Each structure stands twice: as structure tokens, then as C-alpha cells.
């Protein structure tokens, strides 16, 4: 039986960004990846950034794909900008 390689990042279609394929890749990408992704999607202005992943806890729920609760901090707090996210 042939072993398949582990894919850590995969190119997304909408924004052309490399996206984390699992929780550890998201953790490794850290604030740099999240800042870029949030800016590209339009939810984060160019003058703000993600400064820290406060927590990233994988959820053990059914269905396909990994799920996690992600908490982040920003350089500047902006009303309506979520710090606690489901990924």
C-alpha cells in the first residue's frame, strides 16, 4: 500500500492564498497568515493586524474536516471585529 504525503497548505481558489490544511498548519502560520487572510477577505483594514493567537483549541465533533475555536488579538481593537472565531 502506498502512503500519501501529508499536505500542510493548499492553494485557495477565491483569493489565491495558501490555506492551512489542518490545525497545526494554522498554528504555524500564526498571526502573519491570519493578518494576510483577513485583509484579503476585507474584514481587516490594512492599518491593523493580528498580533497573537490567544488560543486555538481543536473540537472533537463529527463530520468531515477538523474544527476549532480560535481566539486572536489585534493591534487595534475595532468595534465589530470578532476575536473569537469558529474555524
C-alpha positions in Angstrom: 0.0 0.0 0.0 1.3 3.5 -0.9 1.5 6.1 1.7 0.2 9.5 0.7 2.2 12.6 1.6 0.8 15.0 4.2 -0.4 18.3 2.8 0.2 21.2 5.1 -1.0 24.0 2.9 -3.3 24.1 -0.1 -3.9 27.0 -2.6 -7.4 28.5 -2.2 -9.4 29.5 -5.2 -11.1 32.7 -4.2 -8.1 34.8 -3.1 -5.2 32.6 -4.3 -3.8 32.3 -0.8 -2.2 29.2 0.6 -4.6 27.9 3.3 -3.7 25.7 6.2 -4.9 22.1 5.7 -5.0 21.3 9.4 -4.9 22.9 12.8 -1.1 22.6 13.3 -0.6 24.5 10.0 -2.9 27.2 11.1 -0.9 27.5 14.4 2.4 27.5 12.4 1.0 30.2 10.1 0.2 32.3 13.1 -0.6 36.0 13.1 1.2 36.5 9.8 -1.1 34.2 7.9 -4.3 35.4 9.7 -3.4 39.1 9.0 -3.0 38.4 5.3 -6.1 36.2 5.1 -8.3 38.7 7.0 -7.0 41.6 4.9 -7.6 39.8 1.6 -11.1 38.9 2.7 -11.9 42.5 3.6 -12.6 42.0 7.3 -9.3 43.7 8.4 -8.1 47.1 7.3 -4.5 47.5 6.0 -3.6 49.6 9.1 -4.5 46.8 11.5 -3.0 43.3 12.1 -3.4 40.1 14.1 -0.8 40.2 16.8 -1.4 36.9 18.6 -3.3 33.7 18.5 -4.6 33.7 22.1 -6.0 30.2 21.9 -6.6 27.5 19.2 -8.5 24.5 20.6 -9.5 21.7 18.3 -13.0 20.4 18.8 -13.8 16.7 18.7 -17.0 16.8 16.7 -18.3 14.6 13.9 -18.4 15.4 10.3 -15.7 16.0 7.8 -12.7 18.2 8.4 -11.2 19.5 11.6 -12.9 22.1 13.6 -11.5 24.5 16.2 -12.2 27.6 18.3 -9.7 30.3 17.6 -9.1 33.4 19.6 -6.9 36.3 18.4 -5.8 39.7 19.5 -5.4 42.6 17.1 -3.0 45.6 17.1 -6.1 47.8 17.4 -9.5 46.8 18.7 -12.2 47.8 16.4 -16.0 47.5 17.2 -17.5 44.6 15.4 -14.1 42.8 14.7 -14.5 39.4 16.2 -11.8 38.0 18.4 -13.4 34.6 19.0 -13.8 32.5 15.8 -15.0 29.1 14.7 -12.7 27.5 12.1 
